[in-house]
Amino acid sequence: MSQPASHRIQFSAHGGPEVLQHLACTPAEPGPGEVRVRNHAIGLNYIDTYHRSGLYPTASLPSGLGTEAAGVVEAVGLGVVGFQPGDRVAYAGGPLGAYAQHHVLPAGHLVRLPDAISFEQAAAMMLKGLTVQYLFRQTHVLQAGDTVLFHAAAGGVGSIACQWAKALGVRLIGTAGGPEKAAKAQALGAWAVIDYLKDDVPARVAELTEGRKCPVVYDGVGQATWAASLDCVAPRGLLVSFGNASGAVTGVNLGILAQKGSLYVTRPTLATYANTPERTQAMADELFALVASGQIVIDIAQRFALADAAEAHRALAARETTGSTILLP
């Protein structure tokens, strides 16, 4: 059987966006337990820049890039149960290589995509939405009436977090850079927004909470916000450090946690929570239900052709994007 023509993004050396190459290729046949998906839309995420730069090492070079997309199953390997050609699917995990028209990956990383969710919606929200699911529903189970701090509330993860918090009856204090992004976070459901470019974040958090601070602080920014985040956590509260957008947090002094009120800190990853096909599907189903009901609207603010992946990375690094960004093969 002749193989379909295809294109993919790969890089042969770590570096900036300029290392990304758009190449013609022949898709691989799925091996045992694997599927080949024809991607209809591909998600762009900050973690992709970590793989490209070498902050997160790749298994080998040259390497594909990306772990999130949505499309249709095109072929299945031996032993695959539960998926067949023609099925609508989405994924946010597995081997690098989602920046491609076709991607072969283990069937265990796929989730079934209901008809109510479009390919573009799924590609724009799988990683970000499942991240919010584990942050709000597993790392710390939020309850109506809780007040939490969430950094970068106008970004891709933050846009979903604001809406999910509102759906749960949670008062989310968001941070954002500039009046435009602050207004966006407010419109998405944030209870209050702090413009970190002009306001002192810990001081405003103390003011908004009448000195109590927040039982949980969600920080996906990393190095630039680490110290301020610690100052926003209530005694015996939890700091959830789940990303490195400004650089990795290093040199942590555990004594600081004692000084600031016997604080807890965790560094979770999606892979630890979505660690079986059943759990991943259940997490995705909760996300899909909120989107299908209209309680969460996925904001696809930028669309780039797959061939323009390098330009998409430049825009992401320059903080020129809001909401979600997708690549179209």
Residue pairs with C-beta under 8 A, 6 or more apart in sequence:
3 26
3 27
4 27
4 38
4 74
4 102
5 24
5 26
6 24
6 25
6 26
6 27
6 100
6 101
6 102
7 22
7 23
7 24
7 25
7 100
7 101
7 306
7 307
7 329
8 22
8 23
8 25
8 64
8 97
8 99
8 100
8 101
8 102
9 20
9 21
9 22
9 23
9 64
9 65
9 66
9 99
9 100
9 306
9 309
10 20
10 21
10 23
10 62
10 63
10 64
10 65
11 19
11 20
11 21
11 52
11 61
11 62
11 63
11 65
12 19
12 21
12 61
12 62
13 19
13 61
14 52
14 53
14 54
14 58
14 61
15 52
15 53
15 54
16 52
16 53
16 313
17 52
17 309
17 310
17 311
17 313
17 314
17 317
18 310
19 52
20 52
20 65
20 309
20 310
20 313
22 306
22 307
22 309
25 100
27 36
27 101
27 102
27 104
28 36
28 104
29 36
29 75
29 77
29 104
30 36
30 75
30 76
30 77
30 80
30 104
31 77
31 78
31 104
32 77
32 78
32 79
33 77
33 78
33 79
33 80
33 106
33 107
33 108
34 76
34 77
34 80
34 104
34 105
34 106
34 107
35 73
35 74
35 75
35 76
35 77
35 80
35 83
35 89
35 104
35 105
35 106
35 107
35 110
36 73
36 74
36 75
36 76
36 102
36 103
36 104
37 69
37 71
37 72
37 73
37 74
37 89
37 91
37 102
37 103
37 104
37 105
37 110
38 71
38 72
38 74
38 101
38 102
39 69
39 70
39 71
39 98
39 100
39 101
39 102
39 103
39 123
39 329
40 69
40 70
40 71
40 72
40 119
40 120
40 123
40 329
41 69
41 70
41 71
41 119
41 120
41 122
41 123
41 124
41 326
41 327
41 328
41 329
42 66
42 68
42 69
42 98
42 99
42 100
42 123
42 306
42 326
42 327
42 328
42 329
43 66
43 68
43 69
43 92
43 98
43 123
43 124
43 125
43 126
43 127
43 128
43 324
43 325
43 326
43 327
44 66
44 304
44 309
44 312
44 313
44 316
44 324
44 325
44 326
44 327
45 66
45 67
45 68
45 127
45 128
45 156
46 243
46 244
46 245
46 316
47 56
47 67
47 127
48 65
48 66
48 67
48 99
48 313
49 55
49 313
49 316
49 317
50 56
50 244
51 58
51 63
51 65
51 96
52 65
52 313
55 244
55 248
58 96
59 96
63 96
64 95
64 96
64 97
64 98
64 99
64 100
64 103
65 96
65 97
65 98
65 99
65 309
66 96
66 97
66 98
66 99
66 100
66 327
67 91
67 92
67 93
67 94
67 95
67 96
67 98
67 127
68 91
68 92
68 93
68 98
68 123
68 126
68 127
69 90
69 91
69 98
69 103
69 123
70 88
70 89
70 90
70 91
70 113
70 119
70 120
70 122
70 123
70 126
71 88
71 89
71 90
71 119
72 85
72 86
72 87
72 88
72 89
73 83
73 84
73 85
73 86
73 87
73 89
73 110
74 85
74 102
75 85
76 83
76 84
76 85
76 107
77 107
80 107
81 107
82 107
83 89
83 107
83 110
87 112
88 112
88 113
88 114
88 115
88 119
89 110
89 111
89 112
89 113
90 110
90 111
90 113
90 117
90 119
90 122
90 123
90 126
90 284
91 98
91 105
91 109
91 110
91 111
91 126
92 109
92 126
92 127
92 130
92 270
92 274
93 109
93 270
93 271
93 274
93 280
94 105
94 106
94 109
95 105
95 106
97 103
97 104
97 105
99 306
99 309
99 327
100 306
100 329
101 306
101 329
107 277
108 276
108 277
109 277
109 280
110 277
111 126
111 280
111 281
111 284
112 281
113 119
113 122
113 288
114 288
114 292
116 288
116 291
116 292
117 288
117 291
117 292
120 300
120 326
121 291
121 298
121 300
123 326
124 156
124 298
124 300
124 323
124 324
124 325
124 326
125 160
125 287
125 291
125 298
125 324
126 284
127 270
128 156
128 157
128 159
128 160
128 324
129 160
129 284
129 287
129 291
129 296
129 298
130 270
130 273
130 274
130 280
130 283
130 284
130 287
131 157
131 242
131 270
132 157
132 160
132 161
132 164
132 287
133 164
133 283
133 286
133 287
134 268
134 270
134 273
134 274
134 283
135 161
135 218
135 240
135 242
135 268
136 142
136 161
136 164
136 165
136 168
136 170
137 283
137 286
138 273
139 240
139 266
139 268
139 273
140 215
140 216
140 238
140 240
142 148
142 165
142 168
142 170
142 216
143 168
143 169
143 170
144 168
144 169
144 170
145 169
145 170
145 171
146 170
146 171
146 215
146 216
147 170
147 171
147 172
147 173
147 191
147 208
147 209
147 212
147 214
147 215
148 165
148 170
148 171
148 172
148 173
148 214
148 215
148 216
148 217
148 218
149 172
149 173
149 174
149 175
149 205
149 214
149 216
149 217
149 218
149 229
149 232
150 158
150 161
150 162
150 165
150 172
150 173
150 174
150 175
150 190
150 217
150 218
151 158
151 174
151 175
151 217
151 218
151 219
151 220
151 221
151 225
151 229
152 158
152 175
152 176
152 220
152 221
152 245
153 159
153 161
153 162
153 172
153 174
153 175
153 176
153 181
153 185
153 188
153 190
153 193
154 174
154 176
154 181
154 182
154 184
154 185
154 188
154 322
154 323
155 220
155 321
155 322
155 323
156 321
156 323
156 324
156 325
157 220
157 243
158 174
158 176
158 185
158 220
159 184
159 185
159 188
159 299
159 322
159 323
159 324
160 296
160 298
161 172
161 174
161 218
162 172
162 174
162 185
162 188
162 189
162 190
163 188
163 189
163 290
163 295
163 296
163 297
164 290
164 295
164 296
165 171
165 172
165 189
165 190
165 191
166 172
166 188
166 189
166 295
167 189
167 290
167 295
167 296
171 191
171 192
172 189
172 190
172 191
173 190
173 191
173 192
173 193
173 194
173 205
173 208
173 209
173 214
174 182
174 185
174 186
174 190
174 192
174 193
174 194
175 193
175 194
175 195
175 196
175 201
175 225
176 182
176 184
176 185
176 193
176 194
176 195
176 196
177 195
177 196
177 197
177 319
178 195
178 197
179 195
181 322
182 193
182 194
182 195
183 193
184 322
185 193
186 193
192 208
194 201
194 204
194 205
201 225
201 228
201 232
202 228
202 231
202 232
205 213
205 214
205 231
205 232
206 213
209 234
212 234
213 232
213 233
213 234
213 235
213 237
214 232
214 233
214 234
214 237
215 233
215 234
215 237
215 238
216 233
216 237
216 238
216 239
216 240
217 229
217 232
217 233
217 237
217 238
217 239
217 240
218 240
218 242
219 225
219 226
219 229
219 239
219 240
219 241
219 242
219 243
220 241
220 242
220 243
220 245
221 243
221 245
221 246
222 241
222 243
222 244
222 245
222 246
222 247
222 248
222 249
223 244
223 246
223 247
223 248
223 249
223 250
224 246
224 247
225 246
226 241
226 249
229 239
229 241
230 239
230 256
230 257
230 260
230 263
231 260
233 239
233 260
233 261
233 263
234 261
235 260
235 261
235 262
235 263
236 261
236 262
236 263
236 264
237 261
237 263
237 264
238 263
238 264
238 265
238 266
239 263
239 264
239 265
239 266
240 265
240 266
240 268
241 249
241 265
241 266
241 267
242 267
242 268
242 269
252 265
257 263
257 264
257 265
273 279
273 283
274 280
274 283
287 296
290 296
291 297
291 298
298 323
298 324
299 322
299 323
299 324
300 323
300 324
300 325
300 326
301 321
301 322
301 323
301 324
301 325
302 312
302 315
302 321
302 323
302 324
302 325
302 326
303 325
303 326
303 327
303 328
304 311
304 312
304 325
304 326
304 327
304 328
305 327
305 328
306 327
306 328
306 329
308 327
309 327
312 325
312 327
315 321
315 325
316 325
